Amino acid sequence: MSSLLFEPITLAGMTLPNRIVVAPMCQYSADNGTMNEWHIANAGSFARSGPGLIILEASGVEAAGRITHGCAGLYSDENEAAMARVVALCKSVGHSKIGVQLAHAGRKASTQRPWEGGSALSDGAWQTFAPSAIAFDPAWHTPQALDDDGLARIKQAFVTAAERALRIDMDVIELHAAHGYLLHQFLSPLSNQRDDSYGGSLENRMRYPLEIFDAVRAVWPQDRPLLVRVSASDWVEGGWDVEQTASFAEALQDRGCSALHVSSGGNSPLQQIDIGPGYQVGFADFIRQRVDMPVIAVGMITDPFQAETIIRAGQADMVALAREFLRDPHWVWRAAKALRATSSVPQQYQRAVSFD
């Protein structure tokens, strides 16, 4: 029996060679949003093993939208030129499609790098923005509630970043509406307490993220996939949940979304997450029953047979791995051997890699 994990899949007008995705992982190693040799080495290590899609880390659409001083961005000419080098390198050493996750951290911006503590900055802090003036945590900065000008500024920043992504021949864009960052903040009643047309009802809370999607969709070619990553649950009573996520997914599908990448959590320090192998796959499965577009499962998927089973059981159309690729950048080759499939191997490595 052939492996479904290694079957090609077409998103929009683009065919990916297999259904394995490298999920975006922040490296916190950029300088003023500009990627460097670390990013080339990191992404290039994934590209050699041939996953269907590599999504580069969350990249701020404006400087204030970065999580930390070290986060990547796509808001300046310098950012664009450096990211172009990463894209070109990845395409030169493998056949993977390359994407970037466009993001704005909202109230979770202006923080320390994880290895520096991960708390809100004191020295070098900058103004943060959010749907409402509600801090993520009492010890964090209180964000400025976005007014009409602020909403328009950030929407245009997403559009401009998408145009930059196209200029550097990015294959895929993923909009970050998960993990408690700005678009997720609009969706969740825990962080959105506005009393205008962007707050209150589910329809209103979805309005701004959908406006961002529509604006990017208008400048991004129809034959290049436009994905959205969501948190299917806040894991907090009274917060954003999987049923609301399914409604959001339906609205995105109607607007031309190419695939939905289903994660969870990140919007409240009160979250109670039941973590375990494949702990988010059930969310992907639930949403997949409501939409026709492809759904990507993610979250503690580490074993090739686990990944194959998710696809074979119809719980998702693709699987994304994150930290497992840090531990084993050539995980695709390990999976191909375990599942008796084939994968692209550079000629320089073929004498060391066999799927027999």
ZIVEN-V631284 format. One record per pair of residues at least 12 apart in sequence whose ideal C-beta (glycine too) atoms are under 8 Angstrom apart, sorted by the first residue. I is the first residue (numbers start at 1). J is the second residue. Records with the same first field share a line. If there is no record, write none. Layout:
I->J + J
This chain:
2->341
3->308 + 336 + 339 + 340 + 341
4->19 + 308 + 311 + 312
5->18 + 19 + 20 + 304 + 307 + 308 + 311 + 319 + 335 + 339 + 341
6->18 + 19 + 335 + 336 + 339 + 341 + 342 + 343
7->19
8->52
9->52 + 294 + 317 + 318
11->172 + 225 + 227 + 258 + 259 + 294
12->222 + 223 + 224 + 225 + 226 + 258
13->222 + 223 + 224
14->97 + 171 + 172 + 223 + 224 + 225
16->52 + 53 + 97
17->50 + 52 + 95 + 96 + 344
18->50 + 51 + 52 + 332 + 343
19->52 + 311 + 317 + 318 + 319
20->51 + 52 + 53 + 307 + 318 + 319 + 321 + 331 + 332 + 335
21->51 + 52 + 53 + 54 + 55 + 261 + 296 + 298 + 318 + 319 + 320 + 321
22->46 + 51 + 53 + 54 + 55 + 96 + 320 + 321 + 322 + 325
23->55 + 261 + 298 + 320 + 321 + 322
24->55 + 56 + 57 + 58 + 100 + 101 + 174 + 176 + 229 + 322
25->57 + 322 + 323 + 325 + 326
26->57 + 58 + 67 + 68 + 71 + 72
27->39 + 42 + 57 + 70 + 72
28->67 + 68 + 70 + 71 + 113 + 114 + 115
29->70
30->70 + 71 + 72 + 73
31->70
32->63 + 73 + 76 + 78 + 79
33->59 + 60 + 63 + 66 + 71 + 72 + 73 + 74 + 75 + 76 + 78 + 79
34->72 + 73 + 76 + 78 + 79 + 82
35->72 + 79 + 82 + 83 + 85 + 86
36->82
39->56 + 57 + 72 + 82 + 86
40->85 + 86 + 89
43->56 + 86 + 89 + 90 + 98
44->89 + 90 + 93
45->329
46->90 + 96 + 325 + 329
47->89 + 90 + 91 + 93 + 94 + 96 + 98
48->93 + 94 + 329 + 330 + 346 + 349
49->94 + 329 + 330 + 331 + 332 + 333 + 343
50->94 + 95 + 96 + 332 + 333 + 343 + 344 + 345
51->96 + 325 + 332
52->96 + 97 + 318
53->96 + 97 + 98 + 99 + 171 + 172 + 318
54->90 + 96 + 97 + 98 + 99
55->99 + 100 + 101 + 172 + 174 + 227 + 320
56->72 + 83 + 86 + 98 + 99 + 100 + 101
57->71 + 72 + 101
58->71 + 72 + 101 + 103 + 105 + 176 + 181
59->71 + 72 + 73 + 74 + 79 + 83 + 100 + 101 + 102 + 103 + 161
60->72 + 73 + 74 + 75 + 103 + 104 + 105 + 109
61->73 + 74 + 75 + 102 + 103 + 104 + 154 + 157 + 158 + 160 + 161
62->75 + 104 + 153 + 154 + 157
63->75 + 126
64->109 + 110 + 126 + 127 + 128 + 129
65->103 + 104 + 105 + 106 + 109 + 154 + 157 + 182
66->105 + 109
67->105 + 108 + 109 + 111 + 181
68->111 + 112 + 113
69->113 + 121 + 124
70->113
71->105
74->100 + 102 + 161 + 164 + 165
75->157 + 160 + 161
79->164
80->164 + 167 + 168
83->100 + 164 + 168
84->167 + 168 + 169
87->168 + 169 + 170
88->169
91->169
93->346
94->344 + 346
95->344
97->171 + 172
98->170 + 171 + 172
99->170 + 171 + 172 + 173 + 174 + 225 + 227
100->165 + 170 + 172 + 173 + 174
101->173 + 174 + 175 + 176 + 229
102->158 + 161 + 162 + 165 + 173 + 174 + 175 + 176 + 216
103->175 + 176 + 181 + 182
104->129 + 154 + 157 + 158 + 176 + 181 + 182 + 183
105->128 + 181 + 182
106->128 + 129 + 130 + 131 + 143 + 180 + 181 + 182 + 185
107->128 + 129 + 130 + 134 + 135 + 136 + 140 + 141 + 143 + 182 + 185 + 191
108->128 + 136 + 140 + 180 + 181
109->126 + 128 + 129
110->125 + 126 + 127 + 128 + 141
111->140
119->139 + 140
120->137 + 139 + 140 + 141
121->141
125->141
127->143 + 144
128->141 + 143 + 144
129->143 + 144 + 145 + 146 + 150 + 154 + 182
130->143 + 144 + 145 + 146 + 182 + 185 + 191
131->145 + 146 + 182 + 185 + 186 + 191 + 192 + 193 + 194 + 198 + 199 + 208
132->145 + 191 + 192 + 193 + 194 + 199
133->145
134->191 + 193
136->180 + 191 + 268 + 269
137->269
145->194
151->198 + 208
154->182 + 212
155->211 + 212 + 215
156->215
158->175 + 212 + 215 + 216
159->215 + 216 + 218 + 219
162->216 + 219 + 220
163->219
165->220
166->219 + 220 + 221 + 224
170->224
171->224 + 225
172->224 + 225 + 226 + 227 + 258
173->216 + 220 + 224 + 225 + 226 + 227
174->226 + 227 + 228 + 229 + 261
175->209 + 212 + 213 + 216 + 226 + 227 + 228 + 229
176->229
177->209 + 228 + 229 + 230 + 231 + 248
178->229 + 230 + 231 + 261 + 263 + 264 + 266
179->231 + 263 + 265 + 266 + 267
180->231 + 265 + 266 + 267 + 268
181->266
183->208 + 209 + 212
184->230 + 231 + 240 + 266 + 267
185->267
186->198 + 205 + 206 + 207 + 208 + 209
187->205 + 206 + 209 + 240 + 244 + 248
188->205 + 234 + 239 + 240 + 267
189->205 + 238 + 239 + 240
190->234 + 236 + 238 + 239 + 240 + 267 + 268
191->267 + 268
192->205
202->244 + 247
206->247 + 248 + 251
209->248
210->251 + 252 + 255
213->226 + 228 + 252 + 255 + 257
214->255
217->255 + 256
222->256
225->258 + 259
226->256 + 257 + 258
227->257 + 258 + 259 + 260 + 261 + 296
228->252 + 257 + 260 + 261
229->260 + 261 + 262 + 263
230->245 + 248 + 249 + 260 + 261 + 262 + 263
231->245 + 263 + 264 + 265 + 266 + 267
232->245 + 262 + 263 + 264 + 280 + 283 + 284 + 286 + 287
233->245 + 264 + 265 + 283
234->265 + 267 + 268 + 271
235->264 + 265 + 268 + 271 + 272 + 273
236->267 + 268 + 270 + 271 + 272
239->267 + 268
240->267
242->283 + 286 + 287
245->262 + 283 + 287
246->286 + 287 + 290 + 291
249->287 + 290 + 291 + 293
250->290 + 291
252->293
253->291 + 292 + 293
257->293
258->293 + 294
259->293 + 294 + 295 + 296 + 317 + 318
260->287 + 291 + 293 + 294 + 295 + 296
261->296 + 298 + 320
262->280 + 283 + 284 + 287 + 295 + 296 + 297 + 298 + 316
263->280 + 298 + 299
264->280 + 283 + 299
275->300
276->300
277->300 + 301 + 302 + 306
278->297 + 299 + 300 + 301 + 306 + 310
279->299 + 300
280->297 + 298 + 299 + 300
281->297 + 299 + 301 + 310 + 315 + 316
282->315
284->296 + 297 + 298 + 315 + 316
285->297 + 314 + 315 + 316
288->314 + 315 + 316 + 317
294->317 + 318
295->316 + 317 + 318
296->316 + 317 + 318 + 319 + 320
297->310 + 315 + 316 + 318 + 319 + 320
298->319 + 320 + 321 + 322
301->319 + 320 + 321 + 324
302->321 + 324
304->334 + 335 + 338 + 339
305->338 + 339
307->319 + 321 + 335
308->335 + 339
330->353
333->345 + 353 + 355
336->355
337->354 + 355
340->355
341->355
342->355
343->355
